[in-house]
Amino acid sequence: MSNFSEVMFSCMLESIAPLVSAKRFPPVLLMFGEEDFLVEEASTALLEAAVEQNGMESFNFDSIDGTDITPEALVGMASAFPMMAERRVVVVRHFEKMNTGRGKDAEKKSPLSQYFRNPSPTTFLLLIAATDELQGLKSALSNAKQQEKAKKKLAALKFPYNLLIGECEWIEFPKMRDSGLPSWAAERFKRLGREIAPDACELLVAQAGESLRDLHNEIQKIITFAPNKKRLTREDIAEVIGVSKNYNIFELQRTIGERNLSKALEITQRMLVVDRQELMIITMLTRYFTILWKLSELAQQTQSPFEMSKSVGVDQYFIAEYLAALKKYPRNRIETAFYALCEADIAMKSTSVEGGDVILQKMLMKIIG
């Protein structure tokens, strides 16, 4: 890693938790990323912790939009001294829309240049930006194999982001992978003093989709409608979010495990009538057969449902159901299922003339036989 990259990496924050707990706020903090819900949530937590509630908030806190302020006015606002407080807090939303100047001389002419290099120690300036220019920076810097990509990305940064990334602290909220959504949801429930069964969490994520905002809203809904439930089951989730008890992804998995083709086709058709969720079905069935594959190996090492449950991330209560499915799906049939799922996924994402229901029907026929 070059010296320049090391400087960039040293300015990167992993999370806001240390700042909030220690009430240590950097003079300038840039936040950006594809997960706008996390950016919004983090900025709210930071401002709640940073703004002193002493009756002087109106003098020491300013929230502005990037389209409504000039660089000169922002520097003047950030340079002002706090009134009867430890710090001033200034937040600029949509910072990417501020007219910071263009051309080769923009950095030299802008008053932001000097301020970013020597900011006021008594001001916490929070800049929130939505820009493609910075996306993937955290990943590139954190991965030793992507150093060339990181260098090119850093070298291509234009003012004011080149200065902000090089001189100030920053945090990126990159797009969360689908595989990380269940653990994110489970952690949310844990913070709220609840526990959610792994299969219940999978159902919740499958129905909410990949939007963290939608997932958060569903979690809040569940907490509201099941206030006395300390441990949430699949049935609890289905009841609250309105999933049919007879026609859902878990009933489909169970029916496939029994190799009941007619019932599997019926459930799939009923699910598609309610919502076009073909890709969710493929994703969840891929996970299902991945678990079966892992269990086929584990079954040779242990007969303990607890150990199996811990290893594959399935509630202990459902291990017997998976083991029963294994009797009808030896490893060669599981491999066939993976091929069928892969073909369906490719067909679904291509310009196939076949509809999603036809693609899924063919997939199920290949899997169940």
C-alpha positions, 0 to 999 in steps of 0.5 A: 500500500502506498503512502497515499493509500495509507493516509486514506485508510487511516482516515476511514472509519468502520462505524460511528459507534466509537464516536457516539460512545466516547462523544468524540466528534471529528472536525469534519466527517464525510458519510456516503454509500449505497445504503442510504438507510444506514447513512440516514440512521447513522447521521441521526444517531451522531446528531443526537449525541453531538448536539448539546441539549442546553437550551442553546441548540438554535445557536449551535446547530445548523442543518442545511441542504447542499443546494441552499448554501455556498462554500463561502457561507458554509465556511463562515458557518463552520468557523463560528464559535459555539455559544455556551457549549462545547461545540457547534454542529453543522450538517450538510445534506446532499453535499454532492449538490453544492456548487464547489467549483469546477475546472483545474483551479477549483481547489485553489479558489475554493475556501473549502480547501483551506477549511478542510485542511485546517478545520475549526476544532470547536465545530463538528461538520457532518457532510452527507453525500450521494455520489458514484465517485466514491462507491467501493472505496472502502472495499478497495482499500480494505482488500490487499488484492485490490490495491491497484484498483484503490490507487486508480480510484484515489487518483481519479478523485476530484475536488472536493472529495480528494481533499475530504478523503485525504485530509478528513475522516470518512465512512462508507456504507456500501451495499449489503450483500443478500447473504448478510441480511438475515444476520443484520435482521437478527442483530436488530431483534437482539438490540430490541431484546428479542430473539428470532429463529433462523428460519423465521429470519429467512422468511422475513428477509425473503418477504421484505426483499433486499431493501434495508429500509423495508426490512427495518419497517417490517421489524418494527411492525413485528415488534408492535404486533407481537409485543410479548414475544421474546422468541419469534418463530416462523409462524409469528413472522408469517402471521404478522407480515401476512404470508399464507400459512399454506403457500409460502417458501417454507411449505414449498421447501417441505413439499420439495423435500418430500418429492411431491411434484404436484403439490410443489407446482400448486404452491409455486403457482399460488405464491406467484399469484400473490407476488412475482417472487421468482428470484426469491424462490430460486434464492431460498431453494438454493439455500435449502439444497446448500443446507442439505449438502452440508447435512449430508456431510455432517450426518457422517460425523454426528447424529446430534441435532444440536450440532447440526443446527449450529453448523448449518444455521437451521432451528433445531426443531426443523433438523428432522425435516431436513434429514428426512429430505436427505433420504430422498435426495442423495448427493447426486440428486442435490447436484442435479438440483443445483444445476436446475436452479442455476439454469432457472436463475440464468433464464430468469435474468435473460430475455427468455420468451418463457414466463417466470412460472414456466421457468419455475415449473421446468426447474421443479420437474428437473429437481423432483423428477 
